Amino acid sequence: MSESVSKTHPLVDTIMILAGGSGTRLWPASIKDLPKQFMTVRDGKSLIRLTIERAASLRPKRIIIITLASQADQTEAELKGLVSDQTQQGVETPELFILPEPSARNTAAAIAAGAAALASLSGRGDSHETALVLPADHLIEPLSAFAEDVAAGAVLAREGYIVTFGIRPSRPETGYGYIEAGESISGSGARGNLVARFREKPDSETAEDFLQAGNFTWNSGMFLFSLSIFASELEEHAPQIAHLYRALSALGAKPTEGPIKRLFTDETTAMIYDKAPKISIDYAVMEQTRRAAVLAASFQWNDIGSWDEYARVFPGDAPAVAGVESEGNFVLSDLPVALVGVEDLIVVVKNGRVLISRKGQAQGVKEALEELPEEYR
């Protein structure tokens, strides 16, 4: 990124990047061995690399990437690229850590593990240090607006709120969860609202109602909190996840040596982790807590959650594309593609696999995969 954020003090102390997703809705470009976050999308960089750069630009003390153990080496390669670039530019790099999850347990366990690492690294289990949680596969711009919103969210976090960033809807989208904003938070000096409630992905009529109401935002899956508040809310609302947090905190992160350190790498971690339930942070904490706040984002956001979204953001690419009496089609292919007499199709040929979908139907990719043999998913 060309923009940078210059701050004497970090906006947040630690940034956790969640990078364990499979990205099945972007099959076949996203597959088990090369999931969505590692897809090259812009200027030769992957989604996770763009997220790491965005995180580093906020000048945190440390960045912790929480990913599956099977993806740790790919993640380290992305971090090495950042270190190399920032060294050449004479920019100081934050402390960099990888937390390899022994198994996929959803976002509550991942964030709790990251919080346990932070408690261990900071040396204070009751730490008031702040943490920003970012998914690895979102696009956010401009950086200046993002930094301003993070700064506003950090004010709320230090006052005891668990902050989520809401995205103002531009259309009646049925593929996202929604957040209903309640009363404004007063006296903080920062904008924000209490969360009235979280809403599941709606049908088209309900999504239109949300859009017209004006106090609903898309749930971005980004959070900002102080460690002490997050730990206390786990204890109150998610005791099994709180057990994971306590057990890993007691175990200690035990970082390895080197410029990019790995955390919780001994066998005991797997024994602790495998006992945790598979549950999202939304269900485990955010829908239960009275400390949830929503800050309506001023930045542009896209989670690239389907090929329809991908086609809106990125141009197609192929060695050659021929179209006869065809228009409105999106092509991303390793091979030349010829289209005859078709409109509004999404054609993806990657990793020896082919997807053909009509635009507006790409949310069905995940369901279509269930009909394929496992080795092709």
N, C-alpha and C positions, 0 to 999 in steps of 0.2 A: 504494500500500500504506500502511496506517496504521502498521505497525510500522517501526522504524528501528533501525539499528545505530550506536551511538555509540562510536567508537574514536579514540584519539589517533593511532595509526598504522594504516595500512590493513591488512586481513587479507591481501590480496594486492596486488601493485603494479599489475598490468594485468589487465583482464578482456577476453577475446576472445569475441565473440558470433558464432557461425556462422549466417548467415542467407541461404544460397543455395539452400535446398531448394525442390523443386517441390510437395511435398505431394499427390501424385497420389491417395493413398488417401482423401483428403477431397474428391475431385471429387464434385459440380460446384461446391461452395462455394469450393474451391481450384482455380484455373485459372492458366494461364501468366501472365496479366496481374495476377492477384491471388492469389498463392500463399498457402499455409496460414498462414505467420507473420503475414500482414497481416489475417487474418480477425478481425473483432470478436467477442469471446467473453464479456467480463465488464465491466460498468460502462462500456460504450462504448469499451473499450480492446481493442487487438489482442494476440495472443500475444507479438509482438515487443516491444510497448510494456511489457507486464508483465515481460518478461525484462530490458529496459533498466532499469526501475525497481528490480528486484531487484538488478541489478548495481550500480547507483548507490548503493543503500542500504549496500553494503559499503564505501563510501568509498575506492575505488581511486584511484590517481593518474590513470589514463586508462582509457577504454573504447574498444576498436577493434571495429567491426562489419565483418565480412568477408562481402560479399554480391556477387551478380552485378552487373555494371555496369548492366544493364537495370533493376535494382531499387534503384539507389543513391538516386534522387530520392524514392522512397517511404520508404526508410530514413531519409533526412534529415528528411522531414516528421515522422516518429515522434520523432526526436531533438529537433526544435524544440519539440514538445509537452512533452517532459521539461524542457527548458531553461526554457520559459515557466512551467510549474508550480513548479519549484524556485526560480525567481527570485521568484515571488509569495510563496513560503513562507520566503524568506530563507535558502535552503539552497545551499551552495556546490556547483557541479556539477563533476564530474571533467572532464579534457580529453577531448574527444569526437572520434573519427576514424571515417571510413568508408574501407574498403579495397575498391574495386570490382574484382572479379575479371574479367579479360577473357573468360574462358571457364570452364565448370564442370569442375573437375579432381578432385572428391571431397575428402574431409576432410584427407588428408595434405598436399596442396598448400595448402589454405586455411590450415591451422594453421601450416605452415612460412612462408607469406607473412606471417601475423600476427606470428610470431616474428622474422622479418627486419625488420618494421616496428618491433617493440619494440627490437631491437638498434640500429637506426638512431636511434630517438627517445631511447633512454637513453644513446647515445654510447659504449657499451661492448659490443663483440661478444662478450666473455666474461662478460657480465653475470650476476650471481646473482639478479637480480630474478625475482620469481615471476609466473606467469601462470595464470589460471583460464580454462578454455575451456568455454563454455556454448552448447548449441543454442538457437536463437531461439524454438523452438515448444514448449517444455515448460512444464508447470505445476508449481510447487514451493511448498509451504507446510508449516508456518509459517516465516516468515522467521528467527525466532530459532534454530530447529533447523538451518536451512540455514547460518546464519552460524557456528554452533558446529562444524558438520562441515567447513566451509571452513577454519576456524582449525586444526582437527586435521589436515586435509590439508596445510596450509601447513607445519606442523612436519615432516611426512614429506618434503615437497618440498625443504625446505631441507637435509634430510639425504641428498639424492641420489636420491629415488624419483620416478618418474612415477606419480602417483596417479590412479586412476579411482574413481568413486563407484558402488558397487553398491547396487541397490534390493532390499530383502528381498521375495521373491515372496509374493504373497497368494493365488496360484492357479497351477495348472500351465499357464502361458501358453506357447503355441507361436509367438507372434509376435515374441518378443524373443530376442536372444542372451544367453548366460549367462556368468558368471565363477565359476570354482571357486576358492575361497579355500584357500591353503596355510597354512603355519605362521605364527604370530603374529610381528609385528615387535617385537623386544624392545629395551629401552634407549633408546627414543625419547621416552618420556613421552607418546606419543599412540597411540591405538588404530589398528589396521590389520593387514593380513595380506599376505604375499607372494601374488602371483597364481600359482596352480598351473597353470592353463591357461584359455584362452577357449574357449567352446563355441558352435557355431552354433545357429541356431534349431532346437529339437528337435521330434520328433514328440510326440504326446500322452502316450504311455507313458513316454518318456524325460523329458519335462517333469515328470511325476508323480514319477519317481525323484529328480530334482533337488530338488523341493519337499520330499520326505521326508528327503533326505540332510542338509539343514540348513546346508550350507556353500556353497550356490550362491546367487548374487544375479543379478538382471537387469543387463545392461550398459546404463548410462544414457547413455553417450556424452559424459560430462563428465570433464575432465581437469585436473590441477593439477601444475605442474612449474616448476623453475627454468630460465631460458633456457640457461645453460651446459650443463646435463645434457641438455636436449632436443636442443640442437645436436650434442652429441657422440654421442648415440644415433642421430640421423639419419645421421651420417657412417658409423657402424658397420653399420647395418641397412638403410638406404634411400638409397644413394648418389645416385640420380637426384633424389630429393626434397631431399637435402642440397645438390645442385648448385643447385636453385632457391633454397634458403635463402641460399647464399653469393652467388649472382648478384644477388639482390634486396638483400641487405645491402650489397654493394659499390656497387650503383646508388644506394642511399639512398632513404628514403621520400619526401623532398621534399614535405612537407605544404603544402597550399594555405592561403590566408589565411582568417580568419573564425572564428567560435565553433565551427563544425563543419567540421573540416578533412578533406580527402580525401588519400589516400596513393597513391603509385605510379601516377600518372595519365598518364605519358608513354608513347609508343609502344613504347619499349624493354621495358617491363613485359610487354606482350602477346607480344613475341617470346620472352622468357624463359619466360613462363607456359605458352605453348602447347606447349613441349617437355616439360613435366612429365607423368609418367604419371598416369592416372586410377586412384587407389588410396586406400583408406581408411586412416586412421591406425592402426586395429586391425591390418590386415594388414601395413602398412609398418613399424610400430614396436612396438606393444603386444604382439603375439604373438611377437616376436623378442627383446625386451629382457629382461635379468635384473633390471632395476630397477623392474618393474611392481609396484605395490602397490594393494590394493583396500581401501577404507574403506566399511563397511556404513552406509548413510545412515540417519539418524534422522528425516529429513523425509519428508513425503508427496510422491509424484512421479507424474506421468502425462505421457507423451509425445504424447497425443492422436493416436495413430498410425492410428486407424481410426474409422469411424462408430460402431462398438460402444463404443469408449472415449469418444468424444464424447458419446454418449447417456448414458453413466454419469455424466459430470461436469456437463453443461450441460442445462438444460431446453430442450425444443423451442420453436419460435416460428413463428407464422404469423398473417396477418390474421384467419383464422378456421379452426377445425378442427371438423368434425362427425364423430361416430363412431356407427355403428349396429351393435350386436352385434359390436363391435370393442374390443380391449383390448391393452395392452402395446405399443402402437405409438409410434414416435418420429417427429415431423414437424418439419422445418425448411424453411420455404417462403416465397417472396416472394408466393405466391398462396394464396387459400383452398383448403383440402383437405377432401374428404369421403371417409370410409372406411366401407365396408359389409362386414361379415362377414369381417374379416381380423384376424389377431393377430400380434404380435411382428414387425412390419415397421419398416424404416427408410425414410422417404420424405423426400427432399431435392429441393427445386425452387429452384435458384439459377442466376443468370447465363444464363437462357434454356435451361437444361438440366435433366434429370430423372434422379434415381437412385431405384430401388426395390430394396431388398434385405431379405432375412430377417435378423433379428438372429442373430449368430453366424456370418454368412457374409460380413461386410463386408470381410474381408481380400482378397476376390476382386475388389474394385473395380479395382485396378491391371490385372489380367488382362482385365477387361471392357473397359477403355478401349482396349486394343490392337485391339479389333474395331470401334471407331468411327473414322470419318474423322479425319484429323489436326486439321482446323479445329475440331472439337468437343471435343478432349481438354483 
